[in-house]
Amino acid sequence: MKRFIFNSLLNAENICNLEAETKKISDGIQNGLKMLIYGKRNSGKTSLIRNVIAKEWQKEVDGFFMYVDLMGVQDISQISERLMLAFSQAYNKAFQMKSLFQTLLQTIKGIKPTLEIDEKGHPKLSFGIQTESKYRPFTDILQELDNIFNSKVSVLLVLDEFQDIALVNQAEALFRQSLESINSEIPVLILGSKQHLLTQIFAKPDAPFFSWGTHVSFLPIDYAVYSEYMNQRFNQANLNINHENAKYLQDLMSRNPEAINRLCYTLQYIGYEGDITKENIDMALEQLIQDRRSEPESYLSKFSMAEQSVITALAFKEPVLKPFGKVFVQQVGLSTTGVGKIIKKLENNAVVYREDNGYMLADPLLKQHILQFRLR
């Protein structure tokens, strides 16, 4: 039975649409392109790359796939640690392909692999660094990809949540230098979810990555396409949703696939049958928010009272075109400078997004929680 999946990476069967994005990215990899892939959190980027595109690529070329998650990195040593871990994981995957492992074993330099047995009795490689430093510089680790590629092994590098390096001193310049140094035929995919930081890295003329790569944007999924996706799953539970109500549901969840799937899952198992109405959707949303009430409260508790005040005001007023304007500043009881600092922090942490029509919360379920349980 097809279900609405959330809280995990999706496989090909459960990803809604994204055919155009799949073709563009796959063609780019085949041609060794450098690509910047942008989409909001939970828009399906990572699922598509890791569970569809990379898997198909590995079937075709039996290559070295290195996936690096850079979310939340705060200094150069953390970046090096993330890349070292990613390299080790890619290497362990290659060990399962004996011929590829033997090739790589003769290729790497400065990294000493040690064969271990994991808790399930399977062979596993760990790595020691042949330097005095705890972590080998990430620039050296990226250079190893060049050595691997030059040994006739296909390489694919993915750097996820790349925009967070903008908050680390010198990281942008070091990454640009390293990515320029490796073989031009190695495809590199840079994924990001925070538009304002990506703009700082890639769109400013004086930025190290200015004019870098081919760009791919993950736009909201077409209403009709998502409606069809919903009914493929609803029909198995004797449910149906027409286009108007499916559009209402999608808009209610800000067209966020993760939030949409959560709400649809609640509808699917709440006990309804037949045609889904707007009243059914509203009741299911109320139950969903009630069932997960402690989660957003725990999340909000990590913010100061001033920050919570701004988040709450955004939830009730979004989209807010001018959060630094007189009306909004008076509402939250803070100074213009204070609101500015908070908005910047919330953007950097992907709590809010700046759209063409104003600022809004990134998580529609957090917004709905605030609407139910917080005062204006």
C-alpha positions as a Markdown table, in Angstrom:
| # | Residue | x | y | z |
|---|---|---|---|---|
| 1 | Met | 0.0 | 0.0 | 0.0 |
| 2 | Lys | 1.4 | 3.4 | -1.0 |
| 3 | Arg | 1.7 | 5.7 | 2.0 |
| 4 | Phe | 2.4 | 9.3 | 2.6 |
| 5 | Ile | 6.0 | 9.3 | 3.7 |
| 6 | Phe | 7.6 | 12.0 | 6.0 |
| 7 | Asn | 10.5 | 12.2 | 8.5 |
| 8 | Ser | 12.8 | 10.3 | 6.1 |
| 9 | Leu | 14.3 | 10.3 | 2.7 |
| 10 | Leu | 11.9 | 9.2 | 0.0 |
| 11 | Asn | 12.5 | 6.5 | -2.6 |
| 12 | Ala | 11.7 | 6.9 | -6.3 |
| 13 | Glu | 8.2 | 5.5 | -5.8 |
| 14 | Asn | 7.2 | 8.1 | -3.2 |
| 15 | Ile | 8.8 | 11.2 | -4.7 |
| 16 | Cys | 6.1 | 13.3 | -6.3 |
| 17 | Asn | 7.0 | 14.4 | -9.8 |
| 18 | Leu | 10.5 | 16.1 | -10.2 |
| 19 | Glu | 11.0 | 14.4 | -13.6 |
| 20 | Ala | 12.3 | 17.7 | -15.1 |
| 21 | Glu | 14.8 | 18.2 | -12.3 |
| 22 | Thr | 15.9 | 14.6 | -12.5 |
| 23 | Lys | 16.7 | 14.8 | -16.2 |
| 24 | Lys | 18.5 | 18.1 | -15.9 |
| 25 | Ile | 20.7 | 16.9 | -13.0 |
| 26 | Ser | 21.3 | 13.5 | -14.5 |
| 27 | Asp | 22.4 | 15.1 | -17.8 |
| 28 | Gly | 24.6 | 17.5 | -15.9 |
| 29 | Ile | 26.3 | 14.6 | -14.1 |
| 30 | Gln | 26.9 | 12.7 | -17.3 |
| 31 | Asn | 28.6 | 15.8 | -18.7 |
| 32 | Gly | 30.7 | 16.5 | -15.7 |
| 33 | Leu | 29.0 | 19.8 | -14.8 |
| 34 | Lys | 29.2 | 21.8 | -11.6 |
| 35 | Met | 25.7 | 22.5 | -10.5 |
| 36 | Leu | 24.0 | 24.6 | -7.8 |
| 37 | Ile | 20.7 | 23.1 | -6.8 |
| 38 | Tyr | 18.4 | 25.3 | -4.7 |
| 39 | Gly | 15.1 | 24.4 | -3.0 |
| 40 | Lys | 13.5 | 25.1 | 0.4 |
| 41 | Arg | 13.9 | 22.6 | 3.2 |
| 42 | Asn | 11.8 | 19.4 | 2.6 |
| 43 | Ser | 11.3 | 20.1 | -1.1 |
| 44 | Gly | 12.8 | 16.7 | -2.1 |
| 45 | Lys | 16.3 | 17.7 | -3.1 |
| 46 | Thr | 18.3 | 15.3 | -0.9 |
| 47 | Ser | 15.8 | 12.4 | -1.5 |
| 48 | Leu | 16.1 | 12.9 | -5.3 |
| 49 | Ile | 19.9 | 13.1 | -5.3 |
| 50 | Arg | 20.7 | 10.3 | -2.9 |
| 51 | Asn | 17.9 | 7.8 | -3.5 |
| 52 | Val | 17.3 | 8.2 | -7.2 |
| 53 | Ile | 20.0 | 10.0 | -9.2 |
| 54 | Ala | 23.1 | 8.8 | -7.2 |
| 55 | Lys | 21.8 | 5.2 | -7.1 |
| 56 | Glu | 21.2 | 5.1 | -10.8 |
| 57 | Trp | 24.6 | 6.7 | -11.4 |
| 58 | Gln | 26.3 | 4.0 | -9.2 |
| 59 | Lys | 24.5 | 1.2 | -11.1 |
| 60 | Glu | 25.8 | 2.6 | -14.4 |
| 61 | Val | 29.4 | 3.4 | -13.5 |
| 62 | Asp | 30.2 | 1.5 | -10.3 |
| 63 | Gly | 31.8 | 4.8 | -9.1 |
| 64 | Phe | 32.8 | 6.7 | -5.9 |
| 65 | Phe | 29.9 | 8.6 | -4.5 |
| 66 | Met | 30.8 | 11.1 | -1.8 |
| 67 | Tyr | 27.9 | 12.9 | 0.0 |
| 68 | Val | 28.7 | 15.6 | 2.5 |
| 69 | Asp | 26.2 | 17.2 | 4.8 |
| 70 | Leu | 27.4 | 20.7 | 5.9 |
| 71 | Met | 24.4 | 21.8 | 7.9 |
| 72 | Gly | 25.4 | 23.8 | 10.9 |
| 73 | Val | 29.1 | 23.8 | 10.5 |
| 74 | Gln | 30.8 | 26.5 | 12.5 |
| 75 | Asp | 34.5 | 26.3 | 11.8 |
| 76 | Ile | 37.0 | 24.8 | 9.4 |
| 77 | Ser | 37.7 | 21.8 | 11.7 |
| 78 | Gln | 34.1 | 20.8 | 11.6 |
| 79 | Ile | 34.1 | 21.1 | 7.8 |
| 80 | Ser | 37.2 | 18.8 | 7.7 |
| 81 | Glu | 35.5 | 16.4 | 10.0 |
| 82 | Arg | 32.4 | 16.2 | 7.8 |
| 83 | Leu | 34.4 | 15.6 | 4.7 |
| 84 | Met | 36.6 | 13.0 | 6.4 |
| 85 | Leu | 33.5 | 11.1 | 7.6 |
| 86 | Ala | 31.9 | 11.4 | 4.1 |
| 87 | Phe | 35.1 | 10.1 | 2.5 |
| 88 | Ser | 35.2 | 7.1 | 4.9 |
| 89 | Gln | 31.5 | 6.3 | 4.2 |
| 90 | Ala | 32.1 | 6.4 | 0.4 |
| 91 | Tyr | 35.2 | 4.3 | 0.8 |
| 92 | Asn | 33.3 | 1.7 | 2.8 |
| 93 | Lys | 30.6 | 1.5 | 0.2 |
| 94 | Ala | 33.4 | 1.0 | -2.4 |
| 95 | Phe | 34.8 | -1.9 | -0.3 |
| 96 | Gln | 31.6 | -3.8 | -1.1 |
| 97 | Met | 32.7 | -3.6 | -4.7 |
| 98 | Lys | 36.0 | -5.5 | -4.5 |
| 99 | Ser | 37.5 | -4.4 | -7.8 |
| 100 | Leu | 36.8 | -0.7 | -7.1 |
| 101 | Phe | 38.2 | -1.1 | -3.5 |
| 102 | Gln | 41.5 | -2.5 | -4.8 |
| 103 | Thr | 41.8 | 0.4 | -7.2 |
| 104 | Leu | 41.2 | 3.0 | -4.5 |
| 105 | Leu | 43.5 | 1.3 | -2.1 |
| 106 | Gln | 46.4 | 2.1 | -4.4 |
| 107 | Thr | 45.2 | 5.6 | -5.0 |
| 108 | Ile | 44.7 | 7.4 | -1.7 |
| 109 | Lys | 47.5 | 9.3 | -0.1 |
| 110 | Gly | 48.0 | 10.4 | 3.5 |
| 111 | Ile | 45.0 | 8.4 | 4.7 |
| 112 | Lys | 45.7 | 5.0 | 6.3 |
| 113 | Pro | 42.7 | 2.6 | 6.0 |
| 114 | Thr | 42.3 | -0.1 | 8.6 |
| 115 | Leu | 40.1 | -3.1 | 8.1 |
| 116 | Glu | 37.7 | -3.8 | 11.0 |
| 117 | Ile | 34.7 | -6.0 | 11.6 |
| 118 | Asp | 31.4 | -4.3 | 12.6 |
| 119 | Glu | 28.8 | -5.6 | 15.0 |
| 120 | Lys | 27.1 | -7.6 | 12.3 |
| 121 | Gly | 30.3 | -9.3 | 11.3 |
| 122 | His | 30.7 | -7.3 | 8.1 |
| 123 | Pro | 34.1 | -5.8 | 7.0 |
| 124 | Lys | 34.4 | -2.1 | 7.6 |
| 125 | Leu | 37.2 | 0.4 | 6.9 |
| 126 | Ser | 38.3 | 3.0 | 9.4 |
| 127 | Phe | 40.9 | 5.7 | 8.7 |
| 128 | Gly | 43.9 | 7.1 | 10.5 |
| 129 | Ile | 45.4 | 10.4 | 9.4 |
| 130 | Gln | 49.1 | 10.4 | 8.7 |
| 131 | Thr | 49.5 | 13.9 | 10.1 |
| 132 | Glu | 49.9 | 15.5 | 13.6 |
| 133 | Ser | 46.5 | 17.2 | 13.3 |
| 134 | Lys | 43.3 | 15.5 | 14.4 |
| 135 | Tyr | 41.6 | 16.3 | 11.1 |
| 136 | Arg | 43.2 | 16.4 | 7.8 |
| 137 | Pro | 42.5 | 19.7 | 6.0 |
| 138 | Phe | 39.3 | 19.3 | 3.8 |
| 139 | Thr | 41.2 | 20.8 | 0.9 |
| 140 | Asp | 43.5 | 17.7 | 1.0 |
| 141 | Ile | 40.5 | 15.4 | 1.2 |
| 142 | Leu | 39.0 | 16.9 | -1.9 |
| 143 | Gln | 42.3 | 16.5 | -3.7 |
| 144 | Glu | 42.0 | 12.7 | -3.1 |
| 145 | Leu | 39.0 | 12.8 | -5.4 |
| 146 | Asp | 41.2 | 14.0 | -8.1 |
| 147 | Asn | 43.6 | 11.1 | -7.5 |
| 148 | Ile | 40.7 | 8.6 | -7.6 |
| 149 | Phe | 39.4 | 10.1 | -10.8 |
| 150 | Asn | 42.8 | 10.0 | -12.4 |
| 151 | Ser | 42.9 | 6.3 | -11.6 |
| 152 | Lys | 40.0 | 5.8 | -14.0 |
| 153 | Val | 37.3 | 5.6 | -11.3 |
| 154 | Ser | 34.2 | 7.7 | -11.8 |
| 155 | Val | 33.6 | 10.2 | -9.0 |
| 156 | Leu | 30.4 | 12.1 | -7.9 |
| 157 | Leu | 30.6 | 14.8 | -5.2 |
| 158 | Val | 27.5 | 16.2 | -3.4 |
| 159 | Leu | 27.8 | 19.0 | -0.9 |
| 160 | Asp | 24.5 | 19.5 | 0.9 |
| 161 | Glu | 23.4 | 22.6 | 2.9 |
| 162 | Phe | 26.5 | 24.2 | 1.4 |
| 163 | Gln | 25.3 | 27.8 | 2.2 |
| 164 | Asp | 26.2 | 27.3 | 5.9 |
| 165 | Ile | 29.9 | 27.7 | 5.0 |
| 166 | Ala | 29.1 | 31.4 | 4.5 |
| 167 | Leu | 29.2 | 31.7 | 8.3 |
| 168 | Val | 32.7 | 30.2 | 8.5 |
| 169 | Asn | 35.7 | 32.5 | 8.0 |
| 170 | Gln | 37.7 | 31.7 | 4.8 |
| 171 | Ala | 35.6 | 28.6 | 4.0 |
| 172 | Glu | 34.2 | 30.0 | 0.7 |
| 173 | Ala | 37.6 | 30.8 | -0.7 |
| 174 | Leu | 39.1 | 27.5 | 0.3 |
| 175 | Phe | 36.2 | 25.5 | -1.2 |
| 176 | Arg | 36.4 | 27.5 | -4.5 |
| 177 | Gln | 40.2 | 26.9 | -4.7 |
| 178 | Ser | 39.7 | 23.2 | -4.0 |
| 179 | Leu | 36.9 | 22.7 | -6.5 |
| 180 | Glu | 38.8 | 24.5 | -9.2 |
| 181 | Ser | 41.8 | 22.3 | -8.6 |
| 182 | Ile | 40.1 | 18.9 | -9.0 |
| 183 | Asn | 39.6 | 17.4 | -12.5 |
| 184 | Ser | 37.1 | 19.5 | -14.5 |
| 185 | Glu | 35.3 | 16.3 | -15.5 |
| 186 | Ile | 34.3 | 15.4 | -11.9 |
| 187 | Pro | 30.6 | 16.4 | -11.5 |
| 188 | Val | 29.9 | 18.4 | -8.3 |
| 189 | Leu | 26.4 | 19.1 | -7.0 |
| 190 | Ile | 26.0 | 21.9 | -4.4 |
| 191 | Leu | 22.7 | 21.8 | -2.6 |
| 192 | Gly | 21.2 | 24.7 | -0.6 |
| 193 | Ser | 18.0 | 25.7 | 1.1 |
| 194 | Lys | 18.7 | 29.3 | 2.4 |
| 195 | Gln | 18.4 | 31.7 | -0.5 |
| 196 | His | 19.8 | 34.7 | 1.2 |
| 197 | Leu | 23.1 | 32.9 | 2.1 |
| 198 | Leu | 23.3 | 31.3 | -1.4 |
| 199 | Thr | 23.0 | 34.8 | -2.8 |
| 200 | Gln | 25.8 | 36.0 | -0.6 |
| 201 | Ile | 28.0 | 33.1 | -1.9 |
| 202 | Phe | 27.1 | 32.9 | -5.6 |
| 203 | Ala | 25.4 | 36.1 | -6.7 |
| 204 | Lys | 27.6 | 38.9 | -5.5 |
| 205 | Pro | 30.3 | 40.0 | -8.0 |
| 206 | Asp | 33.0 | 40.0 | -5.4 |
| 207 | Ala | 32.1 | 36.5 | -4.0 |
| 208 | Pro | 34.5 | 33.6 | -4.6 |
| 209 | Phe | 31.7 | 31.5 | -6.2 |
| 210 | Phe | 30.3 | 34.3 | -8.4 |
| 211 | Ser | 28.9 | 32.9 | -11.7 |
| 212 | Trp | 29.8 | 29.4 | -10.6 |
| 213 | Gly | 28.1 | 26.4 | -12.1 |
| 214 | Thr | 24.7 | 25.6 | -13.7 |
| 215 | His | 21.7 | 26.4 | -11.5 |
| 216 | Val | 18.7 | 24.3 | -10.9 |
| 217 | Ser | 15.7 | 25.5 | -8.8 |
| 218 | Phe | 13.1 | 23.2 | -7.1 |
| 219 | Leu | 9.9 | 25.1 | -7.6 |
| 220 | Pro | 6.6 | 24.2 | -5.9 |
| 221 | Ile | 5.1 | 21.1 | -7.3 |
| 222 | Asp | 2.2 | 21.7 | -9.7 |
| 223 | Tyr | -1.2 | 21.6 | -8.0 |
| 224 | Ala | -2.7 | 19.1 | -10.4 |
| 225 | Val | 0.4 | 16.8 | -10.2 |
| 226 | Tyr | 0.3 | 16.7 | -6.4 |
| 227 | Ser | -3.5 | 16.2 | -6.5 |
| 228 | Glu | -3.0 | 13.1 | -8.6 |
| 229 | Tyr | -0.2 | 11.9 | -6.2 |
| 230 | Met | -2.6 | 12.3 | -3.3 |
| 231 | Asn | -5.4 | 10.3 | -4.9 |
| 232 | Gln | -3.0 | 7.5 | -5.8 |
| 233 | Arg | -2.7 | 7.0 | -2.0 |
| 234 | Phe | -6.1 | 8.1 | -0.9 |
| 235 | Asn | -7.9 | 5.8 | -3.2 |
| 236 | Gln | -6.4 | 2.8 | -1.4 |
| 237 | Ala | -8.2 | 3.9 | 1.8 |
| 238 | Asn | -11.5 | 4.5 | -0.1 |
| 239 | Leu | -10.9 | 8.3 | -0.1 |
| 240 | Asn | -10.9 | 10.8 | -2.8 |
| 241 | Ile | -10.0 | 14.5 | -3.0 |
| 242 | Asn | -11.1 | 16.9 | -5.8 |
| 243 | His | -8.8 | 19.4 | -7.3 |
| 244 | Glu | -10.2 | 22.4 | -5.4 |
| 245 | Asn | -9.9 | 20.8 | -2.0 |
| 246 | Ala | -6.4 | 19.4 | -2.9 |
| 247 | Lys | -5.3 | 22.9 | -3.8 |
| 248 | Tyr | -6.8 | 24.2 | -0.5 |
| 249 | Leu | -4.8 | 21.6 | 1.4 |
| 250 | Gln | -1.6 | 22.4 | -0.4 |
| 251 | Asp | -1.9 | 26.1 | 0.2 |
| 252 | Leu | -2.7 | 25.5 | 3.8 |
| 253 | Met | 0.6 | 23.7 | 4.1 |
| 254 | Ser | 2.4 | 26.4 | 2.1 |
| 255 | Arg | 3.0 | 23.8 | -0.7 |
| 256 | Asn | 5.6 | 22.2 | 1.5 |
| 257 | Pro | 5.8 | 18.5 | 0.5 |
| 258 | Glu | 6.8 | 17.2 | 4.0 |
| 259 | Ala | 3.9 | 19.1 | 5.7 |
| 260 | Ile | 1.5 | 18.1 | 3.0 |
| 261 | Asn | 2.3 | 14.4 | 3.4 |
| 262 | Arg | 1.9 | 14.7 | 7.2 |
| 263 | Leu | -1.6 | 16.1 | 6.9 |
| 264 | Cys | -2.6 | 13.7 | 4.1 |
| 265 | Tyr | -1.4 | 10.8 | 6.3 |
| 266 | Thr | -3.6 | 12.0 | 9.1 |
| 267 | Leu | -6.6 | 12.2 | 6.7 |
| 268 | Gln | -5.8 | 8.7 | 5.4 |
| 269 | Tyr | -5.9 | 7.1 | 8.9 |
| 270 | Ile | -8.4 | 9.3 | 10.7 |
| 271 | Gly | -11.3 | 7.1 | 9.7 |
| 272 | Tyr | -13.0 | 9.1 | 6.9 |
| 273 | Glu | -14.4 | 7.5 | 3.7 |
| 274 | Gly | -15.5 | 9.0 | 0.4 |
| 275 | Asp | -14.9 | 12.5 | -0.7 |
| 276 | Ile | -12.6 | 14.7 | 1.5 |
| 277 | Thr | -14.1 | 18.1 | 2.3 |
| 278 | Lys | -12.5 | 21.3 | 3.5 |
| 279 | Glu | -14.1 | 20.6 | 6.9 |
| 280 | Asn | -12.4 | 17.2 | 7.0 |
| 281 | Ile | -9.0 | 18.9 | 6.1 |
| 282 | Asp | -9.5 | 21.5 | 8.9 |
| 283 | Met | -10.4 | 18.8 | 11.5 |
| 284 | Ala | -7.5 | 16.6 | 10.5 |
| 285 | Leu | -5.1 | 19.6 | 10.7 |
| 286 | Glu | -6.4 | 20.4 | 14.2 |
| 287 | Gln | -5.8 | 16.8 | 15.3 |
| 288 | Leu | -2.3 | 16.7 | 13.8 |
| 289 | Ile | -1.4 | 19.9 | 15.6 |
| 290 | Gln | -2.9 | 18.6 | 18.9 |
| 291 | Asp | -1.0 | 15.2 | 18.5 |
| 292 | Arg | 2.4 | 16.9 | 18.1 |
| 293 | Arg | 1.9 | 19.8 | 20.4 |
| 294 | Ser | 5.0 | 19.2 | 22.6 |
| 295 | Glu | 7.3 | 19.1 | 19.6 |
| 296 | Pro | 6.9 | 22.8 | 18.5 |
| 297 | Glu | 6.8 | 24.0 | 22.1 |
| 298 | Ser | 10.2 | 22.3 | 22.7 |
| 299 | Tyr | 11.5 | 23.8 | 19.5 |
| 300 | Leu | 10.3 | 27.3 | 20.4 |
| 301 | Ser | 11.7 | 27.1 | 23.9 |
| 302 | Lys | 15.2 | 27.3 | 22.4 |
| 303 | Phe | 14.5 | 30.9 | 21.3 |
| 304 | Ser | 14.5 | 34.0 | 23.5 |
| 305 | Met | 11.3 | 35.7 | 24.4 |
| 306 | Ala | 12.0 | 38.5 | 22.0 |
| 307 | Glu | 12.7 | 35.9 | 19.2 |
| 308 | Gln | 9.5 | 34.1 | 20.0 |
| 309 | Ser | 7.6 | 37.3 | 19.8 |
| 310 | Val | 8.9 | 37.9 | 16.3 |
| 311 | Ile | 8.1 | 34.3 | 15.2 |
| 312 | Thr | 4.6 | 34.5 | 16.7 |
| 313 | Ala | 3.9 | 37.9 | 15.0 |
| 314 | Leu | 5.1 | 36.5 | 11.6 |
| 315 | Ala | 2.8 | 33.4 | 12.0 |
| 316 | Phe | -0.2 | 35.7 | 12.5 |
| 317 | Lys | 0.7 | 38.3 | 9.9 |
| 318 | Glu | 2.6 | 36.5 | 7.1 |
| 319 | Pro | 3.7 | 37.3 | 4.6 |
| 320 | Val | 5.2 | 40.4 | 6.2 |
| 321 | Leu | 6.7 | 42.6 | 3.6 |
| 322 | Lys | 8.4 | 45.1 | 6.0 |
| 323 | Pro | 9.2 | 43.4 | 9.4 |
| 324 | Phe | 11.5 | 46.5 | 10.1 |
| 325 | Gly | 8.6 | 48.9 | 9.5 |
| 326 | Lys | 6.9 | 50.9 | 12.2 |
| 327 | Val | 3.7 | 48.8 | 12.5 |
| 328 | Phe | 5.5 | 45.4 | 12.9 |
| 329 | Val | 8.2 | 46.8 | 15.3 |
| 330 | Gln | 5.5 | 48.3 | 17.5 |
| 331 | Gln | 3.6 | 45.0 | 17.6 |
| 332 | Val | 6.5 | 43.0 | 18.9 |
| 333 | Gly | 7.7 | 45.8 | 21.2 |
| 334 | Leu | 11.3 | 45.8 | 20.0 |
| 335 | Ser | 13.5 | 48.3 | 18.3 |
| 336 | Thr | 14.1 | 48.3 | 14.5 |
| 337 | Thr | 17.7 | 47.2 | 15.2 |
| 338 | Gly | 16.5 | 44.4 | 17.5 |
| 339 | Val | 14.0 | 43.1 | 15.0 |
| 340 | Gly | 16.7 | 43.3 | 12.3 |
| 341 | Lys | 19.1 | 41.1 | 14.2 |
| 342 | Ile | 16.4 | 38.6 | 15.1 |
| 343 | Ile | 15.2 | 38.3 | 11.5 |
| 344 | Lys | 18.8 | 37.8 | 10.3 |
| 345 | Lys | 19.3 | 35.0 | 12.9 |
| 346 | Leu | 16.0 | 33.4 | 11.9 |
| 347 | Glu | 16.9 | 33.5 | 8.2 |
| 348 | Asn | 20.4 | 32.0 | 8.9 |
| 349 | Asn | 18.7 | 29.1 | 10.8 |
| 350 | Ala | 16.0 | 28.6 | 8.1 |
| 351 | Val | 13.2 | 29.5 | 10.5 |
| 352 | Val | 11.9 | 32.1 | 8.1 |
| 353 | Tyr | 12.2 | 32.6 | 4.4 |
| 354 | Arg | 12.1 | 35.9 | 2.5 |
| 355 | Glu | 9.7 | 35.5 | -0.4 |
| 356 | Asp | 8.8 | 38.1 | -3.1 |
| 357 | Asn | 5.7 | 39.1 | -1.2 |
| 358 | Gly | 7.4 | 39.2 | 2.3 |
| 359 | Tyr | 8.8 | 37.1 | 5.1 |
| 360 | Met | 7.1 | 33.9 | 6.3 |
| 361 | Leu | 7.8 | 30.9 | 8.5 |
| 362 | Ala | 9.5 | 28.0 | 6.8 |
| 363 | Asp | 7.5 | 25.4 | 8.7 |
| 364 | Pro | 3.8 | 25.6 | 8.0 |
| 365 | Leu | 3.0 | 23.2 | 10.9 |
| 366 | Leu | 4.9 | 25.5 | 13.3 |
| 367 | Lys | 2.7 | 28.3 | 12.0 |
| 368 | Gln | -0.5 | 26.3 | 12.5 |
| 369 | His | 0.7 | 25.4 | 16.0 |
| 370 | Ile | 1.2 | 29.1 | 16.9 |
| 371 | Leu | -2.2 | 30.0 | 15.4 |
| 372 | Gln | -3.9 | 27.5 | 17.7 |
| 373 | Phe | -1.9 | 27.9 | 20.9 |
| 374 | Arg | -0.4 | 31.4 | 21.0 |
| 375 | Leu | -2.1 | 34.7 | 21.5 |
| 376 | Arg | -1.8 | 37.5 | 18.9 |
